[in-house]
Amino acid sequence: MRRVLVAMSGGVDSSVTAWLLQQAGYDCAGATMRLYRSTDLGEACHKTCCTETDIEDAGDVAFRLGIPFEVLDYTPLFRERVIRSFLLAYEQGLTPNPCIDCNRYLKFEAMLDYALQHGFDAIATGHYARVVCEESSGRWQLKKALDESKDQSYVLYMLTQEQLAHLLLPLGERHKTEIRAVAEEQCFINARKRESQDICFVPDGDYAAFLERWSGKIWPEGDILDIQGKVLGRHRGALRYTVGQRRGLDLPMGERVYVCAKDMEHNTVTVGPESALYSPALLAGRMNWLSIPEPSGPIRVSARTRYRQTETPATATPLPGGRMRLVFDEPKRAVTAGQAVVLYDGDLVLGGGTILEAIRE
């Protein structure tokens, strides 16, 4: 019997994960990561994960299942590896995805290390994705979930072979409706709990206000420029704007314009027509080739540059220093530095990295 530590967030998915593994004969224990305290944020966090209420819900489900349960306090690590990185990225004009860093450094590094040190054979999470081992090569591979409407493989591209070898994802073979039904049948306290929204430590979705509170800095107003460099108006702090944004520009224009670029050094935001948002290529860094070894030359892929997005056919070329150039078959809209680009071959996750820049020529 394998001992498994189930990462229980307090939500329905991880709760049913624990139940499924228990039914399959695994020796399970539950653990919840404490990442912050709600009072630290100065806001109510009812729509996000990792709150005090979530910890209580996870403990309630573990008690119902009769499995050991503990809370792992990772608040200092979360501050340093996730919140601080989030702040630094925004200061550089990037648009980061902190959930990926949380997975990278906390759930699949710190928690997995804890599990292995305490005699567990694996950890399990409620992510909708699949882990398989290719028989011919013995290489571990990550695949999309069968329920593609819930697929979360995009936020797992950074996993390593060692981590995949110690990871169970039982929801990857199931549909969300089935998971809800199981939770109802088992009378779990969170059976009808709504899914978490927004970034957990930014409960109201106002990233700039959070960063100002957290850092004590105020990002000044500056010029909004058109693509020729002409001043059109004033922005409320470049930190507040994202590539592709249309709303909230407050410009007296006769046509729709969108944020096309930010220059943090000169404190400007550049806007233009939608056509200016399209990029034929991008450059990515920190590439992690996951299900396949790093290719020796260009390969055909399908690429996703946002979490909820359909893949786009493209050609990926590995470059020195863990970088990669991706050329789309057709120009891609609103490619944003700081976001992840994840490469697929059908349902197989080939790998991914962080977008360094959108190449517009």
C-alpha positions as CSV (number, residue, x, y, z in Angstrom):
1,M,0.0,0.0,0.0
2,R,1.5,3.4,-1.0
3,R,1.4,6.3,1.5
4,V,0.1,9.5,-0.1
5,L,0.0,13.0,1.2
6,V,-3.0,14.8,-0.3
7,A,-2.7,18.5,-0.8
8,M,-6.2,19.6,0.5
9,S,-7.1,23.2,-0.3
10,G,-10.5,23.1,1.3
11,G,-12.2,22.9,-2.1
12,V,-14.3,20.1,-3.6
13,D,-11.6,18.9,-6.0
14,S,-8.9,18.1,-3.5
15,S,-11.5,16.6,-1.1
16,V,-12.8,14.2,-3.7
17,T,-9.1,13.4,-4.6
18,A,-8.6,12.2,-1.1
19,W,-11.7,10.1,-1.1
20,L,-10.9,8.5,-4.5
21,L,-7.4,7.5,-3.3
22,Q,-8.7,6.1,-0.1
23,Q,-11.3,4.0,-2.0
24,A,-8.4,2.8,-4.2
25,G,-6.6,1.4,-1.2
26,Y,-4.0,4.1,-0.6
27,D,-2.9,5.0,2.9
28,C,-3.7,8.7,2.8
29,A,-3.1,11.8,5.0
30,G,-4.2,15.3,4.3
31,A,-2.2,18.6,4.5
32,T,-3.2,22.2,3.8
33,M,-0.6,24.9,3.1
34,R,-1.0,28.1,5.1
35,L,0.2,30.7,2.8
36,Y,-1.0,33.8,4.6
37,R,-3.6,35.0,7.1
38,S,-6.6,36.9,5.8
39,T,-5.9,39.7,8.2
40,D,-2.5,40.2,6.6
41,L,-4.2,41.3,3.4
42,G,-6.6,43.7,5.0
43,E,-9.4,42.3,2.9
44,A,-12.1,39.7,3.0
45,C,-11.1,36.7,0.9
46,H,-14.3,34.8,0.4
47,K,-13.7,34.3,-3.4
48,T,-10.2,33.0,-3.2
49,C,-8.4,29.9,-2.0
50,C,-6.2,29.3,1.1
51,T,-8.3,31.3,3.6
52,E,-8.8,30.3,7.2
53,T,-12.2,28.9,6.3
54,D,-10.6,26.8,3.6
55,I,-8.3,25.3,6.2
56,E,-11.3,24.5,8.4
57,D,-13.1,22.9,5.5
58,A,-10.1,20.7,4.6
59,G,-9.9,19.6,8.2
60,D,-13.6,18.7,8.3
61,V,-13.3,16.5,5.2
62,A,-10.2,14.8,6.5
63,F,-12.0,14.1,9.8
64,R,-15.0,12.6,7.9
65,L,-12.6,10.4,5.9
66,G,-10.8,9.4,9.1
67,I,-7.4,10.4,7.8
68,P,-4.6,12.3,9.6
69,F,-4.5,16.0,8.8
70,E,-2.1,18.8,9.4
71,V,-1.4,22.4,8.4
72,L,2.0,23.3,6.9
73,D,2.9,26.9,7.6
74,Y,4.6,28.3,4.5
75,T,3.8,32.0,5.0
76,P,7.5,33.2,5.0
77,L,8.2,31.1,1.8
78,F,5.0,32.4,0.1
79,R,5.9,36.0,0.9
80,E,9.4,35.6,-0.6
81,R,8.9,33.3,-3.6
82,V,5.4,34.3,-4.7
83,I,4.4,37.8,-3.4
84,R,7.8,39.4,-3.7
85,S,8.3,37.9,-7.1
86,F,4.9,39.2,-8.1
87,L,5.9,42.7,-7.0
88,L,9.3,42.6,-8.8
89,A,7.7,41.4,-12.0
90,Y,5.1,44.2,-12.1
91,E,7.8,46.7,-11.4
92,Q,9.6,45.5,-14.5
93,G,6.5,45.9,-16.6
94,L,5.6,42.2,-16.7
95,T,2.3,40.5,-16.1
96,P,3.1,37.4,-14.0
97,N,1.1,34.4,-13.1
98,P,1.7,33.8,-9.3
99,C,-0.2,30.5,-9.3
100,I,2.6,29.0,-11.4
101,D,5.2,30.2,-8.9
102,C,3.1,28.8,-6.0
103,N,3.0,25.4,-7.7
104,R,6.7,25.6,-8.5
105,Y,8.1,26.5,-5.1
106,L,5.5,25.5,-2.6
107,K,3.1,22.7,-3.6
108,F,5.5,20.7,-5.8
109,E,8.8,21.6,-4.1
110,A,8.3,22.4,-0.4
111,M,5.3,20.1,0.2
112,L,6.7,17.3,-1.9
113,D,10.0,17.5,0.0
114,Y,8.1,17.4,3.3
115,A,6.1,14.3,2.1
116,L,9.2,12.4,1.1
117,Q,11.1,13.3,4.3
118,H,8.1,12.0,6.3
119,G,7.8,8.6,4.7
120,F,5.2,9.3,2.0
121,D,5.7,7.8,-1.4
122,A,3.8,10.5,-3.3
123,I,1.7,13.6,-3.1
124,A,-1.7,14.0,-4.8
125,T,-3.5,17.2,-5.8
126,G,-6.9,18.0,-7.3
127,H,-5.6,19.4,-10.5
128,Y,-7.3,18.3,-13.7
129,A,-4.4,16.8,-15.7
130,R,-2.9,13.3,-16.2
131,V,0.5,11.8,-15.4
132,V,1.7,8.8,-17.4
133,C,4.9,6.9,-17.9
134,E,6.0,6.2,-21.5
135,E,7.0,2.6,-21.5
136,S,9.6,2.7,-24.3
137,S,11.7,5.5,-22.7
138,G,10.6,5.3,-19.1
139,R,10.0,9.1,-19.2
140,W,7.2,10.6,-17.2
141,Q,4.8,12.7,-19.2
142,L,2.1,15.3,-18.4
143,K,-1.1,15.2,-20.4
144,K,-4.3,17.3,-20.6
145,A,-7.3,16.2,-18.5
146,L,-10.0,14.3,-20.3
147,D,-12.4,17.1,-19.3
148,E,-10.8,19.8,-21.4
149,S,-13.1,22.4,-20.1
150,K,-11.4,22.0,-16.7
151,D,-7.9,21.2,-17.9
152,Q,-5.1,22.7,-15.7
153,S,-2.0,21.3,-17.5
154,Y,-1.1,24.9,-18.4
155,V,-0.1,25.7,-14.8
156,L,1.8,22.5,-14.3
157,Y,4.3,22.8,-17.2
158,M,7.2,23.6,-14.7
159,L,7.1,20.1,-13.1
160,T,10.3,18.0,-13.3
161,Q,10.7,14.3,-14.0
162,E,11.3,13.7,-10.3
163,Q,8.2,15.5,-9.3
164,L,6.0,13.7,-11.9
165,A,7.3,10.4,-10.6
166,H,5.9,11.2,-7.1
167,L,2.6,12.8,-8.2
168,L,-0.9,11.4,-8.4
169,L,-3.7,13.3,-10.3
170,P,-6.8,11.2,-10.0
171,L,-9.1,13.8,-11.4
172,G,-7.5,13.9,-14.8
173,E,-9.6,10.9,-15.9
174,R,-12.9,12.4,-14.6
175,H,-15.3,15.2,-15.3
176,K,-16.2,18.0,-13.0
177,T,-19.9,16.9,-12.8
178,E,-18.8,13.5,-11.5
179,I,-16.6,15.1,-8.8
180,R,-19.5,17.3,-7.6
181,A,-21.8,14.3,-7.4
182,V,-19.3,12.3,-5.3
183,A,-18.9,15.3,-2.9
184,E,-22.7,15.5,-2.6
185,E,-23.0,11.7,-2.0
186,Q,-20.3,11.8,0.7
187,C,-21.9,14.9,2.4
188,F,-18.7,16.9,2.2
189,I,-19.1,20.3,3.8
190,N,-17.7,21.9,0.6
191,A,-19.8,19.9,-1.9
192,R,-21.5,23.1,-3.2
193,K,-18.6,25.4,-2.5
194,R,-18.0,27.7,-5.5
195,E,-14.6,27.6,-7.2
196,S,-11.9,30.0,-6.2
197,Q,-11.5,33.1,-8.3
198,D,-8.8,35.7,-8.8
199,I,-5.4,35.5,-7.3
200,C,-5.6,34.3,-3.7
201,F,-3.8,37.2,-2.1
202,V,-5.5,39.9,-4.3
203,P,-9.1,39.1,-3.3
204,D,-10.7,42.2,-4.9
205,G,-8.7,41.8,-8.2
206,D,-7.1,45.3,-7.8
207,Y,-3.4,44.2,-8.2
208,A,-2.1,47.8,-8.2
209,A,-3.8,48.7,-5.0
210,F,-2.5,45.5,-3.3
211,L,1.1,46.2,-4.5
212,E,0.9,49.8,-3.2
213,R,-0.3,48.5,0.2
214,W,2.2,45.7,0.3
215,S,5.3,47.7,-0.8
216,G,4.4,51.1,0.6
217,K,5.2,52.6,-2.9
218,I,3.0,54.8,-5.0
219,W,3.4,54.5,-8.8
220,P,3.1,58.0,-10.3
221,E,0.9,59.2,-13.2
222,G,2.5,59.4,-16.6
223,D,1.9,59.9,-20.3
224,I,-0.3,57.7,-22.5
225,L,1.2,57.7,-26.0
226,D,0.0,56.5,-29.4
227,I,2.2,54.2,-31.5
228,Q,3.9,57.3,-33.1
229,G,4.8,58.6,-29.7
230,K,2.2,61.4,-29.5
231,V,0.9,62.2,-26.0
232,L,-2.8,61.4,-25.8
233,G,-3.5,61.7,-22.1
234,R,-2.4,60.6,-18.7
235,H,-2.4,57.2,-17.0
236,R,-2.8,56.5,-13.3
237,G,0.4,54.5,-12.9
238,A,1.8,52.2,-15.5
239,L,1.6,49.3,-13.1
240,R,-2.2,49.4,-13.5
241,Y,-2.3,48.5,-17.2
242,T,-2.0,45.2,-19.1
243,V,-1.3,44.5,-22.7
244,G,-4.6,44.1,-24.5
245,Q,-6.5,46.2,-22.0
246,R,-9.2,48.4,-23.5
247,R,-11.4,49.5,-20.5
248,G,-10.3,52.2,-18.1
249,L,-8.2,54.2,-20.5
250,D,-10.4,57.3,-20.4
251,L,-9.2,58.6,-23.7
252,P,-11.4,60.8,-25.9
253,M,-10.8,58.7,-29.0
254,G,-13.0,58.2,-32.0
255,E,-12.1,54.5,-32.2
256,R,-11.3,51.7,-29.8
257,V,-7.7,51.6,-28.7
258,Y,-5.8,49.0,-26.6
259,V,-2.7,49.0,-24.4
260,C,0.1,47.8,-26.7
261,A,3.1,48.3,-24.5
262,K,4.5,49.8,-21.2
263,D,7.8,51.5,-20.6
264,M,8.4,51.4,-16.9
265,E,11.7,53.3,-17.1
266,H,10.1,56.3,-18.8
267,N,6.7,55.7,-17.1
268,T,4.6,55.6,-20.3
269,V,1.8,53.5,-21.6
270,T,1.4,53.1,-25.4
271,V,-2.0,52.4,-27.0
272,G,-3.0,51.6,-30.5
273,P,-5.6,49.9,-32.7
274,E,-6.3,46.2,-32.2
275,S,-4.2,45.4,-35.2
276,A,-1.1,46.6,-33.2
277,L,-1.7,43.8,-30.6
278,Y,-0.8,41.0,-33.0
279,S,2.7,39.4,-32.8
280,P,4.1,36.8,-35.3
281,A,6.6,35.5,-32.8
282,L,7.8,35.5,-29.2
283,L,10.9,34.9,-27.1
284,A,10.6,32.8,-24.0
285,G,13.0,32.0,-21.2
286,R,13.3,29.5,-18.3
287,M,12.2,26.8,-20.7
288,N,11.3,23.5,-19.1
289,W,11.1,20.6,-21.5
290,L,8.9,18.2,-19.6
291,S,7.5,15.3,-21.5
292,I,10.2,15.2,-24.1
293,P,14.0,15.9,-24.0
294,E,15.0,19.4,-25.3
295,P,14.8,19.2,-29.1
296,S,17.9,19.6,-31.1
297,G,16.2,21.8,-33.6
298,P,12.9,23.4,-34.6
299,I,9.7,21.3,-33.9
300,R,6.0,21.8,-34.7
301,V,3.8,22.5,-31.7
302,S,0.5,23.9,-30.6
303,A,1.1,26.8,-28.2
304,R,-1.0,28.5,-25.5
305,T,0.0,31.9,-24.2
306,R,-2.9,32.3,-21.7
307,Y,-4.5,29.9,-19.2
308,R,-8.0,29.8,-20.8
309,Q,-7.1,29.8,-24.4
310,T,-7.2,27.6,-27.5
311,E,-3.7,26.5,-28.7
312,T,-2.2,28.0,-31.8
313,P,-0.1,26.1,-34.4
314,A,3.5,27.3,-34.3
315,T,7.2,26.3,-34.7
316,A,9.4,26.2,-31.6
317,T,13.2,26.6,-31.8
318,P,15.3,26.0,-28.7
319,L,18.0,28.6,-28.1
320,P,21.0,28.7,-25.8
321,G,20.5,29.6,-22.2
322,G,17.2,27.9,-21.7
323,R,15.4,30.2,-24.2
324,M,13.1,29.4,-27.0
325,R,11.8,31.3,-30.1
326,L,8.2,30.6,-31.1
327,V,6.9,31.6,-34.5
328,F,3.1,31.4,-35.0
329,D,1.5,30.2,-38.2
330,E,-0.7,33.3,-37.9
331,P,0.0,36.3,-35.7
332,K,-1.1,36.0,-32.1
333,R,-3.1,38.6,-30.2
334,A,-1.9,40.2,-26.9
335,V,1.2,38.1,-26.3
336,T,2.3,39.4,-22.8
337,A,5.7,39.3,-21.2
338,G,5.6,37.6,-17.9
339,Q,2.9,35.1,-18.8
340,A,3.6,31.4,-19.5
341,V,3.8,29.9,-22.9
342,V,3.0,26.2,-22.9
343,L,3.7,23.9,-25.8
344,Y,1.5,20.9,-26.7
345,D,1.4,18.0,-29.1
346,G,-2.2,17.0,-29.0
347,D,-2.9,16.3,-25.4
348,L,0.8,15.9,-24.5
349,V,2.5,18.8,-22.6
350,L,5.9,19.2,-24.3
351,G,7.1,21.9,-22.0
352,G,6.8,25.6,-21.4
353,G,8.5,28.8,-20.2
354,T,8.1,32.5,-19.4
355,I,7.4,35.0,-22.2
356,L,10.3,37.5,-22.3
357,E,9.0,39.6,-25.2
358,A,6.5,39.7,-28.0
359,I,8.2,40.0,-31.3
360,R,6.1,42.3,-33.5
361,E,8.3,42.4,-36.7
